Amino acid sequence: METETFETEFIEEEKPLWKKIFILCLGLFLLFLLLGYFLLPLDTFASLIDSETLENGLVEQDVSVQFENGSYEVLLDKYNNYLSEEFKVCLFGKYDGIYHVQSVYDVVMYEQAFDHVVSEACPEETLIALHSHPYRKCLASAQDLKTLEKAQEVNPNTLIGVMCEPERFSFYR
């Protein structure tokens, strides 16, 4: 039986210039996504999109919240005193299409950590139940939204607020 040997010659074809450019761009894009994931996690990016900053005492999001009577200064002092753990407060005031925050009420906090707080519930007349989250993590958790749902059974105009920077907030209704 005769064996045949086949020799194959591989000829490497030169790829067209547009393919090289496409592969380079695709590689850079994937590198950008990978670096973005580690340097700016998606939840931080989403949080920055979903939250708003305070300007002249006003936060304008889906709702408008106006801080009055030194209430923001009280809140900022509280935020600065609890940088390593979350806190919760109840904001009182009036609602006329705009939430006018006029005072801050401290609730009893039973447990505080960097990423959660357990406290007493806010009174029924609370305008906004606000708590802090870690830096630039302003998205409400599932528990936050459940708490909002319960509070709105008593007061339909109540909001939940999250403070994640000295001047950055998210409000949910």
Phi, psi and omega in degrees: 000133184264130178259136178255139177251129178253127174254126178250140180252125179265123177250118181275120180274144176286126180286144178298155183301321182294328178291320178297316180296318179298314180296320177297313179297318179298318178297317178295320178298314179296321176297318177300315178297317181296313178295320178298324180296319183275329182271326179222087183305152184301324180293327176291317179299313178297322179296318179294327178287322185278347183250168180227158178261156179281130176225119181054041178079004185239135172245120180247113180230225171293333176237159177252130180237119180252121177271128183228169174056033179075012182295324179293321180297320176297316180295318179296320177298317178298315180301313181293332178280344182236046181292333183263357178208157180286156174223166177224141175220163175248131181256129181249154179166216181225158180237123176224039187100333173238139177275111179262106180274122183244342178206160182239130180244126178277127176265162175287127178253124183271327181211133178228139176216178180299327187239012174195162175219140174242124185213174174289159179286154175286152176299160183302326184277010180296134176280312181219126171269112186243140174219164180265160173230166176303159184311125178061026177242068187273002180286137178288143177275171177299322178294322177301316182290327175293318178298318177299315180301317179294317181295325182285346173293328180269317182225100185299339181271358181295142175244160167251133178239145176235129177249123185234001174207166179306327181233023182238131184222155165233135177238138182235140176231000000 
